[in-house]
Amino acid sequence: MSKGFFTYKGFPLVRHEDVIYYGSMSDDYVVMLQILKKEKVNDIDVASKIKIYHMSTDLALPPNKAITKTSEKSSLYEALDLANAWLSRSTKN
């Protein structure tokens, strides 16, 4: 039995510890969300500072050239909302 990825607004989400990749590696771009800070809310860790990187999936590019946009948000929802806007635009082109 094959398991699929979780998705958000049609794009896959893959998480490893405090890093979330949003998008498909088979597309030209993905977004990496790095959780930099968390706060406790009712005994649950909630991301309160997230760095967002829009990056090319072209493996021939060095990492510093692969990153095309960056931003920082104070909630995971805001970060995913921006990531979705970036990916939606880059997949239309």
N, C-alpha and C positions, 0 to 999 in steps of 0.2 A: 504494500500500500504506500503510495507516494503522498507526502505532505506538502502542501503549498505554503507560500509565505503569507504572513499577515499583510494586509494592504490598508492604505489610507487614500481615499479619493482615487482609487484605481492604480496606484503605484505601490510596489512591494516595500515592506519595512523589514530590516534585519538589524537586530541589536546584539552587541557584544559588550558586556559591562556598561561603560558610560559612553559608548559610541553607537549611533544609530545611522545606518545607511538607508537612504530613501531613494527609490528608483531601481531600475533594472540595469545591470552591468552590460546588457546587450544593446542598450541605448547609447547615444553619444555622450550623455551627461547623467550624473547622479548627484545627490546632495548628501554630505556627511554632517551629522549633527553631533557635536561633542558637548556632553554635559559637564560643565565646569564647576557648578556649585549646586548643592541640594539643601533644602530646609525640611525639618520635621514638621508635619502637619498631622495631628492625631496619630502619632506613631508610624507614619508613612513618610518615606523620603520622597520629596517632590522637587523636581528640577526647577531652579530659580535663576540659573544663568547658563545659556546655551550658545555656543559658537556654531555658526552655520557656514558651510563651505560648498559652493556650487563648483563641481569639478568634472573635467573631461574623463572619459573612460579609456582614452587612448593611452595604452601602456608604453608607447614610444616617447611620450612626453615626460620630462622630469617632474617630480611632485610639485615644485614651486611654479612651474608653467601650467600644470593641469588645473590649478585653482583659478577660476575666472571671476568669482564674486565671493565676498564674505559679509557676514553681518553678525549681530549679537542680539539675542532676545531674552526676556525675563521669564518666559513660560514655554513649556513644550508645545502648547497649542499655537502660540504665536510663531514659534520656530517652524512647526510643520506647515502652518498656513503660508508662510513666506516660501518655504521649500517647495510647496505645491505650485505656487505661482511661478517660481523659477523653472521648475520641470515642465509645467504646462506650456510655457513660452518656448523652451528649448526643444520640445518634441514637435511643436508646430512648424518650426523652421527647417 
